[in-house]
């Protein structure tokens, strides 16, 4: 069986090719998009593990979040990703699987093994990105979120850094075969922001449910701020 048709079951290695592809991807992103990072001071600046919990707008979310964290943390960074990414999303999926140092999770069956792998990675000192929606947004809004992120944080005790991505849907939505970074009507690059919110300590919450509610509240508040600002700019 072709290796692309097999579901991976272990954490992937980034390797030298992954680092090269990451640098190329970030370079072209900065050239073609008005990419802005906000509140990077909220990122833990030591070598301890933490969980990044972000809304899911594009296949490149992990790449853009990586571009905002301290360079010394890049080797620690990994991303929980669907095990079907390589098989069903062509070359783009295979590239992002490598660049993201993916921890595969079965979206078509049981997610337990993926969560176990992610928990093990966090305990070994990794930084793990998880999209609690499970799949990319269909309309630019945050979809219903699962509590896997809160489970991982609660069981490992690592802090959660909520990240809100705004503008990614306009650059590379699930309906686009290739990225569209240019607004041709206005003849300018599209704007995208990646905002790092204050860390959330799971020790401050009594249950996984309470912790997930806190994470969800932060991301939805950022979403409302973003959409309100857009509406005001058009008024």
N, C-alpha and C positions, 0 to 999 in steps of 0.2 A: 504493500500500500504506500502511495506517495506520502511523504512526511507531512505535507500540507493538509492531508485529509485526516490525519490523526489528531485527536485532541490532546494537547500537552497537559501533563499532570504535575509538573514541578515548576518551581520558580525559574525564570529564564535568566541567562547571563547577558549583560549589555555588550561586553566585548569592545574591541577597538572600533569595529564598524558601527556599533551603536553610538559611541561617542562622536564619531565623525558625522553620522547622520543627524545627531542632536545639534551639533554646532552649525551644520548647514541649514537645518530647519529653522533654528532660532535666528540665524543671520538673515535669511530671506523673509522671515516674519517681521523683523525690525525694519527691513527695507520697504516691504510692501504694505505693512499695516501700521497705523498709529497705535502701537502697543505701549500701554502704560501700566506700571505697577503701583499699587497704592498700599500704604501702611505695612511695608516690609519689616518695620521695626517690631511687628507682632510675631515674627517668626522666631522660634527658639534658636539661640545662636550658639549652642554648645553641641556636643556630639551625642546627646541623648535622643532616643527615638521619639517620634510623634506621629500622629495620624492626621493627614490632610483630608478634609471632607468637602467636596466641591460639587456645585451644580454641573450638569453634563450637557454642553452645547455642541461640541464637535469631536471629531476623532483626534484632534490635536490638543485637547485640553491639557493632557499630561505634559506635553512638550512645553506649552506656554507657562504652566505652573513651575516646571523645572527651571525655566529661565528667570524666575523671580526669587528662588531660594539662594542662599549663599553657595558659592562655587564649591566650597569644601564639603558641602552636604550632598552634592550630586551623586557620588558613589553609593551613598546610603539610600537614594531615592528609588522606590519601586511603585508599581501601580497594579491594583487589583483589576484584572481585565477578563472579559469573556473568553473562554477557551476556544470559541469558534472564530475569534478575530482573524487568525491566520487563514483559516479555511474559507470563510465567507466574504472577506472584504479585500481580497486581492493583494496587490503589492503594498498598498497603503496600510492595510491591516498587518502585514508581516513586518513592515518597517516600524510601526508604532509598537508592536509586540516586543521588538528588540530594544528600541530606544527607551521604552517605559520599564524595561527590566520586569516584565509582566509576571504577576502571580496569577495563574489561570484559575478561573472560577466557572463552573458549569452553569450557564444560564438556562439550559434546556432540561436540566435534571436537578440533582441535589447540589446546593452550594456549600455543603458542609466541609468538603475537603479544601476548597479554596479559602474558607475562613480559617481553617486550621493552619494552612500554609502561611496566611497573613499574620495570624497570631504568633506563629513561630518566628517569622521574620522580624516582627516588632520586638520580641524578646531578645533577639540577637542584635538589636540596635538599628534596624532599618527605619526609614521614613516611608510610610505607606500611604498612597493616594487611593481613596475610594469614592466612587460616585454612588450615593445611596439611591438614586433613581433607577440605577441598573441599566439604563439605555439612554441614548441621546434624546433631548427634548423634541417634541413634534411641532411645537408652536413658539418656542422661545421662552416659555414659562417653565418653572420647576414642576415636575410631575410628582406623583405620590412617591414618597421615600420609604425604603425598607430600613429596618433597624440594625443591619449588620455592622454599620460603622460604630454605633453606640455599644453593641456587643463587644467588638474588638477593644474599644477604649476601656470599657468597664472591666473586662477580664484581664487586661494587661496593665491598667493604671496609667497609660501614656496620655499626655494631653492631646486634645483635639484642636486643630487650627481650621476653622471654617474658611473656605475660599469662595468668593463669588465672582464668576466670570460674566462680563457684560459685553455684548457685541459680537461674540463668537458665532452666534446663530446667523447673523447677517454676513459673516465672512465665509463660513463653510458649514451650512446646515446639512441635515441628513438628506435633503432633496437635491443637493448639488453634487455632480460627479467630480468636480474639481473645485478648489477654493476660488472665491470671487472677492479678492481684497480691495478692489477699486470700485468706488462709486462713480460710474461713468456719467450719470446725470449731472453731478457736481464737479466731476473731474478732479477727484481727490481720493486719498486713501481712506478706507473705513477705519473707524476708531474702535479699539477694544481695550477694556480694562480688566485687570486681575487684582482683586482686592483681598488682602490677608486680614482676617478679623482676629480680635483678641483670643488667645487660647482658652479653651474650656477644660477645667480640671474635673475628670470623672468622679473624683473623691467628694465633690460638692453635691452629688446627687444620690438619691436613695435607691434608684432602680435604673435599669437599662431604658425603660420607657421614659422616665423623667429626663434622662440624659439626651435621648433622641429628640424629645420635645424641645429642649434647649438648642440643640444644633439646628433643627428645623426652623425654629423661631428666628435665629440669626440670619439664615439664608433667605427666608421669606421677607424679612425686614429689608435686607439689601436689595432684593428684587423689587419691592415696592418703591424704594428710593430711586432705583434706576428707571423704572417705568414712569414715575412721577416727573423726574427730570426730563425725560424724553417728551412727555406731553407738554410740559412748560416751554420747552425749546421750540415746539411747533406752534405754540399759541401766538 
